[in-house]
C-alpha cells in the first residue's frame, strides 16, 4: 500500500529530496542537538525548500537509511512533539464495551508502575511501528498490540516458544521469512518482525474483512477462526467476533487491546500518566560491513551492552555477522558517533567466527581442534552434557591465524547445530534367571534402564517375569561390570546361583544402537499461530 498521512492531520507536505541522497527523516521531528549527524557520511543532511510553502522555509533534514520520504505536516506542532497524539488520531477500529474490557482497564489502572515501565520500554520502538502502520493505511490501534503480546519486550519468549515483541511461533515466523538459526532469530528483530506482523495482520484483514476477526486469527490461528465462522453460518448465527465460540484467551484478546486503547486515549480518566514520547525516531539504522563483536559495537556506540541488545535483540551470539545482519539499530543521538569511531578503529573488530565440524565429535574433541576449553565451547554454543556434535554443525569459535575471514552469507543464514546422545559402546550380556525367577522391573533397576527397554530386548511384556533358569538379555556399557554374576562360556554349565539372582552365562559381540538422524520437514500449510498466553506480568 502507498504511504498516507495520519488521519485527521490535514494535508501532508513532502520534504524535498536532494539529488544523490538516500532517505529522508521527518524534518520537524529532528532533535535540536542533531548537529553531529551532519558530519557523518551515513547520516548526512540535505537542505531544501519545503514544497508548497509560501516563504520557501528552509529545512535541514538528516538522511535516515530507515525511512523513505516521510510525509510531514509542519503546521501541526502538537503532533510533531507528542507521539501519543499521532497514535490517537489514527484510531479507526470499532470499539468494544463489555465486562472483559472493564476488567482489563481495572487491571492496568491499579498497576501504574507496570504501565509506566511498559510504555517507557515501548517508547524505543513505537515511532517506527506507527510509521510503518501509517504507510499501509492501517489503524494505529495495531501499534498497541505489542503491549498485550509482550509488554513491548522484543526478547519475550512464551511457553509455546512464541518469541519477540510480536510473538511469532517458529512455524509462522518461517512463513513470513523470519530467519531462525544458530546466530540470530529474526522473530526478535525489531524491523523484520514488525514488517512480518503487519504483513500477517494485513493478510488476515483481507481474509476476514474485519479487524476484530483478524486479531482473533492472529491469536488463535486463521483456520480456527474460519471454522468458527462456518459453524455459526450453518447454525444461522451471527459471525462477528463477539458471536463466535472461541477459547478464553482469544475471547479476552481484543478486549485487552481495547482497554489499552482506552487508557492511551484518556489516561487521566484512569489516573495514569503516560511518559512523554517525542514524535521522532528513537533509533537510526547504521550499515555493518564487517563482522564485529557485540561488546565492541556497544562501546563504539557509547551505549551499554544492555541498551545495544534492546535495539538489536535478534543476536544469539556475542558477535554480529555482517553477511546476515546488514544493519544495526542505534539510539538517534549515538549513530553518527558510532560511524566515526568505527571508521577510525584500527584494532580487531571480531574475535569470534564460525567453524563447521568436519565429522561427528565429542565437545572435548571439537574444543581441542579449535583451541578453546571444553567448558567454554559448551557454554557459548549451548551444548548440554552427554551430547555429540554431529558432522556439519556450525559452532562459534575464537578467531585464529588460520580463521581470519568474516563468516560467509550461506553460513550466516543457514547455520545449525545437530546434536546426538553420546551413548557409550554397548555389549550384549546374557544372564540366567535365578531359582526364584526375576521380574522385568528388577532387571531394569539393576542395570539402570527402563522396564520397557528390558522388555524390548527380551520380547516380553514390560510388567512380565522371567522363569527360573530362563535366559535374560541386557545391553550394558563396555566398562560396566555385571554385579553378582560370572560370565561363563556357552558350552560350560554355569555355577549355581545360591542367592537366586540372575547369573551371566555368555557375552556376545558388542552391539551399538544409533539414534536416527533428526530431520525437519517444511509444513505444507502455515501452522496456526495459537500459542500460550503471556501473563500480564512484566517481561
C-alpha positions in Angstrom: 0.0 0.0 0.0 1.1 3.6 -0.6 2.2 5.8 2.3 -0.5 8.1 3.6 -0.6 10.8 6.2 -2.2 10.1 9.6 -6.0 10.5 9.7 -7.1 13.9 10.7 -3.7 15.7 10.4 -4.6 17.7 7.4 -2.7 17.9 4.1 0.8 16.4 4.5 3.7 18.1 2.7 6.8 16.4 1.5 10.3 17.4 2.3 12.1 17.7 -1.0 14.9 15.2 -1.7 18.3 16.3 -2.8 19.9 14.6 -5.8 22.0 11.7 -4.8 20.7 11.5 -1.2 19.4 8.2 0.3 16.3 8.5 2.5 14.8 11.4 4.4 13.7 11.7 8.0 10.8 13.7 9.3 12.2 17.2 9.3 10.0 18.6 12.0 10.9 15.7 14.3 14.7 16.1 14.1 16.1 16.9 17.6 17.7 20.3 18.0 21.0 18.7 19.0 21.3 16.7 15.8 24.3 18.7 14.5 26.8 15.8 14.7 24.7 13.9 12.2 25.5 16.4 9.6 29.2 15.4 9.8 28.5 11.7 9.2 28.6 10.2 5.8 25.8 7.8 6.8 23.7 10.5 8.5 24.2 13.3 6.0 21.8 16.2 5.8 20.0 17.9 3.0 18.7 21.5 3.0 15.7 22.1 0.7 12.8 24.4 0.4 9.6 22.9 1.7 7.3 22.3 -1.2 4.2 24.5 -1.3 5.5 26.8 1.5 4.7 30.5 0.9 8.0 31.6 2.3 10.1 28.7 1.0 11.0 27.7 4.6 14.5 26.1 4.6 14.5 22.8 6.5 17.6 20.7 7.4 16.6 17.1 7.5 19.0 14.3 8.4 19.1 11.4 5.9 17.8 8.3 7.7 18.6 5.0 6.0 15.4 3.6 7.6 12.5 5.7 6.4 11.9 6.8 2.8 10.3 10.1 2.0 8.4 10.6 5.3 5.4 12.9 4.8 5.2 15.6 7.5 2.7 18.2 8.5 4.8 21.2 9.6 1.7 23.1 10.7 0.7 20.6 13.4 3.1 21.5 16.2 1.3 19.3 18.8 1.6 16.1 16.8 5.2 16.9 16.0 6.2 16.9 19.6 3.8 14.2 21.0 3.7 10.7 19.5 0.7 9.8 21.6 -1.4 12.5 19.8 -0.3 10.9 16.5 -1.3 7.5 17.7 -4.7 8.6 18.9 -5.5 10.3 15.6 -5.0 7.1 13.8 -7.6 5.1 15.9 -10.2 3.8 13.4 -11.3 0.4 14.8 -14.8 0.0 16.1 -14.9 -0.1 19.9 -15.8 -2.9 22.2 -17.6 -2.3 25.5 -18.0 -5.4 27.7 -17.0 -6.8 31.1 -13.7 -8.0 29.8 -12.7 -4.5 28.7 -13.6 -3.1 32.1 -11.7 -5.9 33.9 -8.5 -5.1 32.0 -9.0 -1.4 32.4 -9.1 -2.0 36.2 -6.1 -4.3 36.0 -3.9 -1.7 34.3 -5.3 1.2 36.4 -4.3 -0.5 39.6 -0.7 -1.1 38.3 0.7 2.3 37.4 4.3 1.2 37.8 3.8 -1.6 35.4 2.1 0.6 32.9 4.9 3.1 33.2 7.6 0.5 32.6 5.8 -1.0 29.7 5.2 2.3 28.0 8.7 3.6 28.6 10.1 0.4 27.1 7.7 0.7 24.2 8.9 4.2 23.5 12.0 2.8 21.9 10.0 1.1 19.2 6.6 2.9 18.9 7.6 5.6 16.5 8.9 3.0 14.0 5.8 0.8 14.4 3.4 3.8 14.0 5.3 4.9 10.9 5.1 1.5 9.3 1.4 1.3 10.1 0.7 4.7 8.5 2.5 3.7 5.4 0.0 0.8 5.0 -3.0 2.9 5.9 -3.8 0.5 8.8 -5.4 1.6 12.1 -2.9 2.7 14.8 -4.6 0.5 17.4 -2.3 -2.1 15.9 0.7 -0.2 17.3 -0.6 -1.0 20.7 -0.7 -4.8 20.0 2.9 -5.4 21.4 1.8 -4.0 24.7 -0.6 -7.0 25.2 1.6 -9.5 23.3 4.9 -9.0 25.1 4.7 -5.8 27.1 6.9 -4.4 24.2 9.7 -6.7 25.2 11.5 -7.9 22.0 13.2 -10.7 23.9 10.0 -12.1 25.4 9.5 -15.9 25.0 6.2 -17.7 25.8 5.8 -21.3 26.9 4.7 -22.1 23.4 8.0 -20.8 22.0 6.5 -17.7 20.6 9.2 -15.0 20.5 9.7 -11.3 20.1 7.5 -8.3 20.7 5.0 -9.6 18.1 5.2 -13.2 19.5 5.7 -15.3 16.4 5.8 -19.1 16.9 8.7 -20.7 14.9 6.5 -22.0 12.0 4.7 -18.7 11.4 8.0 -16.9 11.6 9.3 -19.1 8.8 6.2 -18.4 6.8 7.0 -14.7 6.9 10.7 -15.0 6.2 12.0 -14.5 9.7 15.3 -16.4 9.8 15.9 -18.5 12.9 19.3 -20.2 13.2 22.3 -20.5 15.4 23.4 -16.9 15.1 20.2 -15.0 15.0 16.4 -15.1 15.5 14.6 -12.5 13.4 11.4 -13.0 15.3 13.2 -10.7 17.8 14.5 -8.3 15.1 12.6 -5.0 15.6 12.4 -4.1 11.9 11.9 -7.6 10.4 9.3 -8.7 13.0 7.3 -5.5 12.6 7.3 -6.0 8.8 6.2 -9.6 9.2 3.5 -8.8 11.8 1.9 -6.1 9.7 2.1 -8.3 6.6 0.3 -11.1 8.5 -2.3 -8.7 10.0 -2.9 -7.2 6.6 -3.4 -10.6 5.1 -5.8 -11.7 7.9 -7.9 -8.5 7.4 -8.1 -9.2 3.7 -9.3 -12.7 4.5 -12.0 -11.8 7.1 -12.8 -8.2 6.3 -12.9 -7.2 9.9 -10.1 -6.1 12.3 -11.6 -7.9 15.3 -11.7 -11.2 13.5 -8.2 -10.5 12.1 -6.9 -10.0 15.6 -8.7 -13.2 16.8 -6.9 -15.1 13.9 -3.6 -13.6 14.8 -4.0 -15.0 18.3 -5.9 -18.3 17.6 -5.0 -19.1 14.0 -6.8 -18.3 10.8 -8.1 -21.9 10.4 -9.7 -21.9 13.8 -11.5 -18.6 13.2 -12.7 -19.8 9.7 -14.1 -23.0 11.2 -15.8 -21.0 14.0 -17.4 -18.7 11.3 -18.5 -21.7 9.3 -20.2 -23.3 12.3 -22.1 -20.2 13.0 -23.1 -19.8 9.4 -24.5 -23.3 9.4 -26.4 -22.6 12.6 -27.8 -19.4 11.3 -25.9 -17.3 13.9 -24.0 -14.0 13.5 -20.4 -14.4 12.6 -18.9 -11.3 14.3 -16.1 -11.5 16.9 -18.5 -11.4 19.9 -20.7 -14.1 18.5 -18.1 -16.8 17.8 -17.2 -19.6 20.1 -13.5 -19.4 20.9 -11.0 -20.1 23.7 -10.9 -17.8 26.7 -7.5 -16.4 25.7 -8.9 -15.3 22.3 -12.2 -14.1 23.8 -10.2 -11.7 26.0 -7.6 -10.8 23.4 -9.4 -7.9 21.7 -10.9 -6.6 25.0 -7.4 -6.4 26.3 -6.3 -4.3 23.3 -9.4 -2.2 23.7 -8.5 -1.5 27.4 -5.0 -0.3 26.4 -6.6 1.8 23.7 -9.0 3.4 26.2 -6.1 4.2 28.5 -4.0 5.7 25.8 -7.0 7.8 24.7 -7.8 9.2 28.2 -5.1 8.3 30.7 -6.3 10.9 33.2 -9.6 9.0 33.5 -7.7 6.1 34.9 -5.4 8.2 37.0 -2.4 7.1 34.9 0.4 9.1 33.4 1.9 8.1 30.1 5.6 9.1 29.6 6.1 11.8 27.0 7.2 10.4 23.7 8.7 12.7 21.1 7.4 12.3 17.6 10.8 11.4 16.1 12.8 8.2 15.8 14.4 6.7 18.9 16.8 4.9 16.7 18.5 5.0 13.4 19.9 2.2 11.3 23.6 2.0 10.5 25.1 -0.3 7.9 27.5 -3.0 9.0 30.1 -4.2 6.5 32.4 -6.4 8.7 31.8 -8.9 11.5 32.0 -7.2 14.9 31.7 -8.3 18.5 28.6 -7.1 20.3 30.5 -5.6 23.2 32.8 -3.6 20.9 29.8 -2.3 18.8 28.2 -1.1 22.0 31.4 0.5 23.2 31.9 2.3 19.9 28.3 3.5 20.0 28.7 4.8 23.6 25.8 2.8 25.0 25.6 0.0 27.5 25.6 -3.6 26.2 22.0 -4.0 27.5 20.9 -0.9 25.6 22.5 -2.2 22.4 20.8 -5.6 22.8 17.5 -3.9 23.4 17.7 -2.4 19.9 19.3 -5.5 18.3 17.8 -8.4 20.3 17.9 -10.9 17.4 21.6 -11.7 18.0 22.0 -15.2 19.6 25.8 -15.0 19.9 28.3 -12.4 21.1 29.1 -11.4 17.5 27.3 -9.6 14.7 27.7 -11.3 11.3 27.7 -8.7 8.6 26.6 -11.3 6.0 23.4 -12.0 7.9 22.8 -8.6 9.6 23.4 -5.7 7.2 22.5 -3.0 9.7 22.3 -2.4 13.4 20.0 0.0 15.3 21.4 2.7 17.5 20.0 5.5 19.5 19.4 8.6 17.4 22.0 10.6 19.2 24.7 7.9 19.1 24.5 6.8 15.4 26.8 9.5 14.0 29.4 9.0 16.7 29.4 5.2 16.1 30.0 5.7 12.4 33.0 7.9 13.1 34.5 5.7 15.7 34.0 2.6 13.6 35.8 4.2 10.7 38.8 5.2 12.8 39.0 1.8 14.7 42.3 0.1 14.0 42.0 -3.0 16.1 40.3 -6.3 15.6 36.6 -6.0 15.1 35.6 -9.6 15.7 37.2 -12.1 18.0 34.7 -14.8 17.1 34.0 -16.7 13.9 32.1 -19.8 12.7 33.6 -23.3 12.4 31.9 -26.3 10.7 32.5 -29.7 12.3 34.1 -32.0 9.7 32.9 -35.1 11.5 30.9 -36.1 14.5 32.9 -35.2 17.6 32.6 -35.1 21.3 32.7 -31.5 22.6 36.1 -32.1 24.1 37.5 -33.2 20.8 35.9 -30.2 19.0 37.3 -27.8 21.6 40.8 -29.2 21.1 40.6 -28.7 17.4 39.6 -25.0 17.7 41.8 -24.1 20.6 39.4 -23.5 23.4 38.3 -25.2 26.6 35.5 -27.7 26.5 33.6 -25.7 29.1 33.9 -22.5 27.0 32.8 -24.3 23.8 29.8 -25.9 25.6 28.8 -22.6 27.1 29.0 -20.3 24.0 27.3 -23.0 21.8 24.8 -24.2 24.4 25.8 -27.8 24.2 24.3 -29.9 27.1 26.2 -32.7 28.8 26.4 -36.2 27.2 25.8 -35.0 23.7 27.9 -35.3 20.5 28.3 -32.6 17.9 27.3 -34.1 14.6 29.2 -33.6 11.3 28.2 -30.4 9.5 27.2 -28.5 12.7 28.3 -24.8 12.9 30.0 -23.8 16.1 31.0 -20.3 17.3 34.8 -20.4 18.0 37.6 -17.9 18.5 39.4 -16.4 15.5 42.9 -17.6 14.9 45.8 -17.3 12.5 44.0 -19.8 10.2 40.5 -18.5 10.8 40.5 -14.8 9.9 37.8 -14.3 7.3 34.3 -13.0 8.0 31.6 -15.6 8.1 30.0 -16.3 4.7 26.4 -15.4 3.8 25.5 -19.1 3.5 26.7 -19.9 7.0 25.3 -16.7 8.5 21.8 -17.6 7.1 21.7 -21.4 7.4 23.9 -22.3 10.4 22.6 -25.1 12.6 23.8 -27.4 15.3 22.8 -31.0 15.3 23.4 -33.0 18.5 23.1 -36.7 19.3 23.3 -38.6 22.6 26.8 -39.6 23.5 25.9 -43.3 24.0 28.9 -45.4 25.1 29.6 -48.7 23.2 27.4 -51.4 24.5 28.0 -55.1 24.9 25.3 -57.8 25.0 25.2 -59.9 28.1 23.1 -63.0 28.5 22.0 -63.8 32.1 20.2 -66.8 33.6 17.4 -66.1 36.0 17.9 -67.5 39.5 15.8 -70.1 41.2 13.2 -67.7 42.3 12.9 -66.1 38.8 13.2 -62.4 38.0 10.9 -59.6 37.1 11.4 -57.3 34.2 11.3 -54.3 36.6 14.0 -55.8 38.9 16.4 -56.4 35.9 15.7 -52.9 34.7 16.5 -51.4 38.1 19.7 -53.4 38.5 21.1 -52.3 35.1 19.8 -48.7 35.3 17.5 -48.9 32.4 13.7 -49.0 31.9 11.3 -51.9 32.0 10.3 -51.1 28.5 13.9 -51.4 27.3 14.4 -54.7 29.0 11.1 -55.9 27.6 12.1 -55.0 24.1 15.4 -56.8 24.4 13.7 -60.0 25.5 10.4 -59.7 23.6 8.3 -59.9 26.8 5.8 -57.6 28.5 7.1 -54.6 30.5 5.3 -55.9 33.6 6.3 -59.6 32.9 8.6 -62.0 34.7 11.4 -64.4 33.8 11.1 -68.0 35.0 13.9 -69.6 37.0 16.7 -70.6 34.7 15.5 -68.7 31.7 17.9 -66.6 29.6 17.8 -62.8 30.1 19.4 -60.4 27.6 20.7 -57.0 28.6 22.9 -54.4 26.9 25.4 -52.6 29.1 28.4 -50.2 28.5 31.6 -51.9 27.9 33.1 -50.6 31.1 30.2 -51.9 33.2 30.8 -54.8 35.5 27.9 -57.3 35.8 27.4 -57.5 39.6 26.9 -60.8 41.3 27.3 -62.7 38.0 30.3 -64.5 36.4 30.3 -64.9 32.6 30.8 -68.4 31.5 31.4 -70.0 28.1 28.2 -71.1 26.4 29.4 -74.7 26.5 30.2 -74.7 30.2 27.4 -75.2 32.7 27.2 -72.1 35.0 27.7 -72.3 38.7 24.6 -72.4 40.8 23.3 -69.0 42.0 22.7 -69.5 45.7 21.2 -66.1 46.1 18.5 -66.7 43.5 19.7 -63.8 41.2 20.4 -63.8 37.5 23.8 -65.3 36.5 25.7 -64.3 33.5 26.2 -67.2 31.1 27.5 -65.7 27.8 28.9 -62.5 26.3 28.0 -61.8 22.6 29.7 -59.3 20.3 29.0 -55.7 21.3 26.1 -54.2 19.6 25.7 -50.4 19.3 22.3 -48.9 18.5 22.4 -45.5 16.9 19.6 -43.0 17.1 18.2 -42.0 13.7 19.1 -38.5 12.5 16.6 -35.9 13.3 15.0 -34.3 10.2 12.6 -31.4 9.8 10.1 -31.2 7.1 8.5 -28.0 5.8 4.9 -27.7 6.7 2.6 -27.7 3.7 0.3 -25.1 5.2 1.0 -22.3 7.7 0.6 -23.5 11.2 -2.0 -21.7 13.4 -0.4 -19.0 15.5 -2.2 -20.1 18.6 0.3 -20.0 21.5 0.3 -19.8 25.2 -0.8 -16.5 26.6 1.8 -14.3 28.0 0.8 -13.4 31.5 0.0 -9.9 32.5 3.3 -9.7 34.4 6.2 -7.5 33.3 8.5 -9.2 30.9 
